[in-house]
Amino acid sequence: MLLRSLTASDLDRVLPLLPPARVGAWADADTFRHGLAKGEYRPEWTWVAEEGEELRAVALWWGTPHDTRPSVLDTLHVQRSVGPGEPRTALAAGLLATAHAAFAARGPDTPPEYHVLLPADWRERPEAVADLAWRQEASRRAGLTVPLERLRYEWTAENGTPTPSDRLRFRPEPDDEVFVDLFRQVLAGTLDVGSRTEAEKTGADAQARADLAFYRDSMQGARSWWRIAETPRGEPVGFALPSRNTTSHVVGYLGVLPQHRGRGYVDDLLAETTRFLSDEVGARLVRADTDLPNRPMAAAFERIGYKNFARRLVLSAP
């Protein structure tokens, strides 16, 4: 079995391996073609397992057009002809490990995360449980041993635009350092697993700057959309970073300062973010993720009218 990255002549052979609406696969054939054209998928980030004249497996890593290495693995598929059980798992694990080694030769040795797309009720679907099981085991063998489940929410215009807050006022702030300070403050006691884990490794200041840089430089929303939330007396309560990714408008980031938590201000921030994207940007669809343990955030989404339409399992290296 030959494990290698894609060549230009492989495209028509890869597309049949990308069926739509599958567990563990964000990209179908059309999505992959469009992503290649935009530089979000690339031949060197696309790996296949080839046996004779047949492609037996494919793995797609995604990144922004400006990235020098992929950000995430978002699609992993092995042909049924390989067989169930250990043959399929072993082939997928080998493909991931080989690609990880190639990526490490060009940059950091930590492999990209694998983001597994799942139905909202995946635990109640035996076929979804089975489709996840071999992908998760293959990822574990390739070094992605830390799981984090996230809830995916979406708001549509049909749900109605939330009314503006009568408790807070929202203002833009051009100074990045002001937002760095706010990011740093909300890390205390945060239920966002990713930010908390990274802050424990690198320190709160470094993580605050990394979070700000990500939303400013990697997301497609305008920096001018960011808002600070204040009481009528001008006391900062939190902040909101409405944004956009490559497919839809997104909530981005919400943070309530520790001393103001427990008063329901997250509802005000989420309502203002949704209202801003709807009324001032023209969004008819807004999406957001929150970590499964972050029940207060999930409850806020549901109160505002967001629907849990899917889940995302993030598999990462320690």
Secondary structure, 3 states (H helix, E strand, C coil): CEEEECCHHHHHHHHHHCCCCECCECCCHHHHHHHHHHCCCCHHHEEEEEECCEEEEEEEEECCCCCCCCCEEEEEEECHHHCCCHHHHHHHHHHHHHHHHHHHCCCCCCCCEEEEEEECCHHHCHHHHHHHHHHHHHHHHCCCCEEEEEEEEEEEHHHCCCCCCCCCEEECCCCHHHHHHHHHHHCCCCCCHHHHHHHHHHCHHHHHHHHHHHHHHHCCCCHHHCEEEECCCCCEEEEEEEEECCCCEEEEEEEECHHHCCCCHHHHHHHHHHHHHHHHCCCCEEEEEEECCCHHHHHHHHHHCCEEEEEEEEEECC
